[in-house]
Amino acid sequence: METMSPLRKTKAELTNLANLIHSTRIEHKEVQRSTKGSGLEGKLHDVVQSFRNLHIAYCLVRGRTYEQIETNVREGNSPRWDSINSMKDALNRDQLAWRAARDLEWEQTKASHKKTQEVVHEEVPV
């Protein structure tokens, strides 16, 4: 079974996206200083939007309200709710499946341990 929960994976993905945003912004600034029209604006915009949508979905799954996540949104800059809802549904589904597999593994380990204890007690003369 996988040991990392889907929420932890999502948190790691958010960290990777944040690092990509940071490096793309640095690259974009360097290219802006030397030439015009690098094409990095589109890449940066896409990565930032992916991060924003995934971050909102992650926080909503963890129980935050949208107002707690984004307190000051400019008019016309609302998030893509269709994307967020599909991410949120996938996260919930993956989290439930992960918990069910974890619980099943725990029950099997517990049953195996109980059988081992019964065998040990039978073999020990009193």
C-alpha positions as CSV (number, residue, x, y, z in Angstrom):
1,M,0.0,0.0,0.0
2,E,1.1,3.5,-0.6
3,T,2.2,5.2,2.6
4,M,1.6,8.8,1.5
5,S,-1.9,10.0,1.6
6,P,-3.4,11.9,-1.4
7,L,-3.5,15.1,0.6
8,R,0.2,14.8,1.4
9,K,0.9,14.2,-2.3
10,T,-1.2,17.2,-3.2
11,K,0.8,19.3,-0.7
12,A,4.0,18.1,-2.3
13,E,2.6,18.9,-5.8
14,L,1.8,22.4,-4.5
15,T,5.3,22.8,-3.3
16,N,6.7,21.8,-6.7
17,L,4.4,24.2,-8.5
18,A,5.4,27.0,-6.2
19,N,9.1,26.3,-6.9
20,L,8.3,26.2,-10.7
21,I,6.5,29.6,-10.4
22,H,9.6,31.0,-8.6
23,S,12.1,29.8,-11.1
24,T,9.9,30.8,-14.1
25,R,9.5,34.3,-12.7
26,I,13.3,34.6,-12.3
27,E,13.8,33.3,-15.9
28,H,11.1,35.6,-17.2
29,K,12.7,38.7,-15.6
30,E,16.1,37.8,-17.1
31,V,14.6,37.3,-20.5
32,Q,12.6,40.6,-20.2
33,R,15.8,42.5,-19.6
34,S,17.5,41.1,-22.7
35,T,14.7,40.7,-25.3
36,K,11.0,41.1,-25.8
37,G,8.4,38.4,-26.5
38,S,9.9,35.4,-24.8
39,G,6.7,33.4,-24.5
40,L,7.3,32.9,-20.8
41,E,4.3,35.0,-19.9
42,G,1.9,32.3,-21.0
43,K,3.8,29.6,-19.2
44,L,3.9,31.6,-16.0
45,H,0.2,32.4,-16.2
46,D,-0.6,28.7,-16.7
47,V,1.5,27.5,-13.8
48,V,0.1,30.2,-11.5
49,Q,-3.5,29.3,-12.5
50,S,-2.7,25.6,-11.9
51,F,-1.3,26.4,-8.5
52,R,-4.2,28.6,-7.5
53,N,-6.9,26.0,-8.5
54,L,-5.1,23.1,-6.8
55,H,-4.5,25.2,-3.7
56,I,-8.1,26.2,-3.4
57,A,-9.3,22.6,-4.0
58,Y,-6.7,21.3,-1.4
59,C,-7.9,23.9,1.2
60,L,-11.6,23.2,0.6
61,V,-11.0,19.4,1.1
62,R,-9.2,20.2,4.4
63,G,-12.3,22.2,5.6
64,R,-11.5,25.8,4.8
65,T,-14.1,28.1,3.3
66,Y,-13.4,30.0,0.1
67,E,-13.5,33.2,2.0
68,Q,-10.7,32.0,4.3
69,I,-8.6,31.0,1.3
70,E,-8.9,34.1,-0.8
71,T,-9.9,37.2,1.1
72,N,-9.2,39.9,-1.5
73,V,-10.0,38.9,-5.1
74,R,-10.1,41.5,-7.9
75,E,-13.2,41.7,-9.9
76,G,-13.0,39.5,-13.0
77,N,-10.4,37.3,-11.4
78,S,-12.5,34.6,-10.0
79,P,-11.1,31.1,-10.0
80,R,-12.1,28.3,-12.4
81,W,-14.7,26.5,-10.3
82,D,-15.2,23.7,-12.8
83,S,-11.5,22.8,-12.5
84,I,-11.5,23.2,-8.7
85,N,-14.6,21.1,-8.2
86,S,-13.2,18.2,-10.4
87,M,-9.9,18.4,-8.4
88,K,-11.8,18.4,-5.1
89,D,-13.9,15.4,-6.1
90,A,-10.7,13.5,-7.2
91,L,-9.0,14.4,-3.9
92,N,-12.0,13.3,-1.9
93,R,-12.3,10.0,-3.8
94,D,-8.5,9.3,-3.6
95,Q,-8.5,10.1,0.1
96,L,-11.4,7.8,0.8
97,A,-9.8,5.0,-1.2
98,W,-6.5,5.5,0.6
99,R,-8.2,5.4,4.0
100,A,-10.1,2.2,3.2
101,A,-6.9,0.5,2.0
102,R,-5.1,1.7,5.1
103,D,-7.8,0.4,7.4
104,L,-8.0,-2.9,5.6
105,E,-4.2,-3.3,5.9
106,W,-4.5,-2.5,9.6
107,E,-7.3,-5.0,10.2
108,Q,-5.3,-7.7,8.4
109,T,-2.2,-7.0,10.4
110,K,-4.2,-7.0,13.6
111,A,-5.8,-10.4,12.7
112,S,-2.4,-11.8,11.7
113,H,-1.0,-10.6,15.0
114,K,-3.9,-12.2,16.9
115,K,-3.4,-15.5,15.2
116,T,0.3,-15.4,16.0
117,Q,-0.5,-14.7,19.7
118,E,-2.9,-17.6,19.8
119,V,-0.3,-20.0,18.3
120,V,2.3,-18.8,20.9
121,H,-0.1,-19.4,23.8
122,E,-1.0,-22.9,22.5
123,E,2.6,-24.0,22.3
124,V,3.7,-22.7,25.7
125,P,3.0,-25.4,28.4
126,V,1.5,-24.2,31.6
